[in-house]
Amino acid sequence: MRFLLATLWSAAAITLAFPAHAATPPVPGTRALGLGGALRGAATGDSALTLNPSGMSLMRAYVIEAAYLHDSAGSATSNLGRLSIVDSTSGFNVAGGVYYNYLAQDLGAGIERSGHEGAAALSLPLGERLFIGGTVKYLRLSTTGTAPTRGFTFDAGITIKPVGSVSLGVSGQNLVDKHTDRAPRMLGGGITVGATQDLLFVLDAVLDFTSRRDSGGADKKVWSIMGGGEYLFAKTFGVRLGGGRRGLGDKGYLAGGASYIAQIGAIDFGIQQDLSGNARETIIGVSARLFLPAPE
């Protein structure tokens, strides 16, 4: 039955992954999108696969997620279809996850780009307060007039729960630099504080080693900062607010999101909107999650 449900969910996700168009480096899952992109300190489920793989071991769950993301900035637009599966219910105390992305972009001036990305991740706890994880990814991008970009890269992460509801996370992403804005080599860290069981605050900072921005005639590494808060009403309705500053372009932005959560699954929505600049970026994401029961 679990295999049948996973197969049906995969088919639904593939129908969402139709070609279209993209603008900036990859953004996190729908939940993290509504938090301004911050969640490295407690990146569970699908967010762990993009932000910090060690977070898969923070909770026991078997989740299948299908997502769609639209990104526009000036004349550049993109659509991204995504399917992910995360299972942290293993009796061996090892969590695993996989995902597949399909991307198609219109970069303007007649330049188009399409791509595929697949990955597999593992994480495990080292005691009750320390968690480690890693992700192996394969990327293939085809851009008009240039040779394809392809090859393997990987992420590595660690999460620490020093006290109570506070957790800290550090992750390195795309550690084999593929020299593309779709997979920039980055180092990120974050803190997550659960003020109550239903109220969560997050704050992240990220250093991008691949991208560069011109500042006074000199190229500088790109720093970004983001944060937000999440509140869960009656264990059913979640709302999120956040924001930050994109280092590439030096733009501030606001973010928001919402979720409806039921016993069998959840529906999520997230949005980010630039506050300044000529080509203001807008990112909209929607996703559906299916919760499978843990084996007895």
KOLMI-130880 format. One line per 10 residues: their letters; for each residue x, y, z of C-alpha. Coordinates in steps of 0.2 Angstrom, whole numbers. Layout:
<rs>
a) X/Y/Z | ...
</rs>
This chain:
<rs>
mrfllatlws) 0/0/0 | 14/12/4 | 22/9/-13 | 5/11/-22 | 2/28/-13 | 20/34/-17 | 18/29/-36 | 1/38/-37 | 9/53/-29 | 23/53/-41
aaaitlafpa) 12/53/-56 | 3/68/-49 | 19/77/-46 | 25/74/-64 | 10/82/-71 | 15/98/-62 | 32/98/-69 | 28/105/-86 | 41/116/-95 | 41/135/-93
haatppvpgt) 54/148/-88 | 68/155/-71 | 78/169/-63 | 88/167/-48 | 97/152/-39 | 86/138/-32 | 75/143/-18 | 70/131/-3 | 54/122/-1 | 37/130/1
ralglggalr) 37/131/20 | 54/139/20 | 49/151/6 | 36/158/17 | 49/161/31 | 60/171/19 | 71/156/15 | 77/152/32 | 76/135/41 | 93/128/41
gaatgdsalt) 92/126/60 | 77/114/59 | 75/109/41 | 63/94/42 | 55/85/28 | 58/92/10 | 66/108/17 | 80/96/23 | 84/91/6 | 88/108/0
lnpsgmslmr) 94/117/16 | 102/105/28 | 101/86/26 | 104/83/44 | 87/89/48 | 78/74/42 | 82/65/58 | 74/78/69 | 57/70/68 | 50/53/63
ayvieaaylh) 39/55/48 | 36/48/31 | 31/62/19 | 29/63/0 | 28/80/-7 | 24/87/-24 | 28/106/-27 | 27/119/-40 | 37/135/-41 | 35/151/-52
dsagsatsnl) 49/164/-52 | 49/180/-61 | 61/195/-62 | 59/207/-76 | 59/198/-92 | 66/182/-84 | 54/169/-78 | 54/151/-73 | 43/136/-68 | 50/122/-57
grlsivdsts) 41/105/-54 | 47/95/-39 | 44/78/-31 | 52/73/-15 | 51/58/-3 | 58/59/15 | 57/44/27 | 64/45/45 | 54/30/52 | 68/17/50
gfnvaggvyy) 71/5/64 | 90/8/61 | 88/26/66 | 94/32/48 | 83/44/38 | 83/45/20 | 76/56/6 | 76/58/-13 | 70/71/-25 | 68/76/-43
nylaqdlgag) 67/93/-50 | 62/98/-68 | 67/116/-73 | 63/127/-88 | 68/145/-90 | 66/160/-101 | 81/171/-97 | 76/184/-110 | 84/190/-126 | 80/173/-134
iersghegaa) 90/163/-122 | 82/148/-114 | 88/135/-101 | 81/118/-96 | 87/106/-83 | 85/91/-72 | 91/88/-55 | 90/72/-44 | 97/68/-27 | 98/56/-13
alslplgerl) 101/60/5 | 105/51/22 | 105/58/40 | 107/50/57 | 108/56/75 | 123/55/85 | 115/54/102 | 100/65/106 | 107/82/102 | 118/80/87
figgtvkylr) 113/76/70 | 123/74/54 | 118/72/35 | 124/72/17 | 116/73/0 | 123/68/-17 | 116/77/-32 | 116/75/-51 | 113/91/-61 | 111/93/-80
lsttgtaptr) 107/110/-87 | 105/115/-106 | 106/133/-111 | 104/140/-128 | 120/142/-137 | 132/134/-124 | 138/117/-119 | 127/108/-106 | 132/109/-88 | 132/92/-80
gftfdagiti) 139/82/-66 | 138/77/-47 | 140/88/-32 | 135/86/-14 | 129/94/2 | 134/91/20 | 125/97/36 | 125/96/55 | 111/101/67 | 114/103/86
kpvgsvslgv) 100/105/99 | 110/113/114 | 95/116/125 | 77/115/125 | 68/121/109 | 83/129/102 | 92/121/87 | 107/127/77 | 111/121/59 | 126/123/48
sgqnlvdkht) 127/116/30 | 138/117/15 | 129/116/-2 | 135/111/-19 | 152/109/-12 | 159/103/-29 | 156/120/-38 | 147/118/-55 | 149/136/-59 | 131/139/-62
draprmlggg) 118/151/-53 | 107/136/-52 | 119/126/-40 | 130/140/-31 | 143/134/-19 | 136/140/-2 | 139/140/17 | 124/143/27 | 120/143/46 | 104/146/56
itvgatqdll) 96/146/72 | 78/140/76 | 69/144/92 | 52/137/97 | 45/150/109 | 30/138/112 | 24/121/103 | 15/132/91 | 26/147/88 | 43/146/79
fvldavldft) 56/159/75 | 70/156/62 | 86/166/57 | 99/161/44 | 114/169/35 | 121/162/19 | 138/165/10 | 138/162/-9 | 155/158/-16 | 150/156/-34
srrdsggadk) 141/172/-37 | 149/189/-37 | 142/206/-37 | 151/222/-42 | 154/235/-28 | 165/250/-32 | 174/241/-46 | 178/225/-36 | 169/209/-36 | 163/204/-19
kvwsimggge) 156/187/-12 | 138/187/-9 | 130/187/8 | 112/185/11 | 102/185/27 | 84/180/30 | 72/176/44 | 54/174/49 | 41/167/61 | 28/153/60
ylfaktfgvr) 12/151/71 | 1/135/71 | -18/138/75 | -27/123/83 | -14/111/75 | -22/114/58 | -19/131/51 | -1/138/49 | 4/156/45 | 21/162/41
lgggrrglgd) 29/179/39 | 47/183/35 | 59/193/24 | 78/196/21 | 90/204/10 | 96/195/-6 | 115/198/-7 | 115/196/-26 | 107/213/-31 | 107/219/-13
kgylaggasy) 88/219/-12 | 76/218/2 | 61/207/1 | 46/201/11 | 39/184/12 | 23/175/18 | 15/158/18 | 1/147/24 | -3/129/27 | -19/118/30
iaqigaidfg) -14/102/39 | -24/87/41 | -21/69/47 | -17/62/30 | -8/77/22 | -6/96/20 | -7/110/7 | 6/124/8 | 8/141/0 | 22/153/0
iqqdlsgnar) 27/169/-8 | 42/181/-9 | 42/199/-16 | 57/211/-19 | 54/228/-11 | 65/238/-23 | 74/238/-40 | 69/239/-58 | 67/220/-60 | 58/215/-44
etiigvsarl) 58/197/-41 | 42/188/-36 | 43/169/-31 | 27/159/-28 | 26/141/-23 | 13/129/-19 | 14/111/-13 | 5/96/-7 | 11/84/6 | 5/66/10
flpape) 9/58/27 | 11/40/27 | 10/30/43 | 26/24/51 | 28/5/51 | 23/-4/67
</rs>
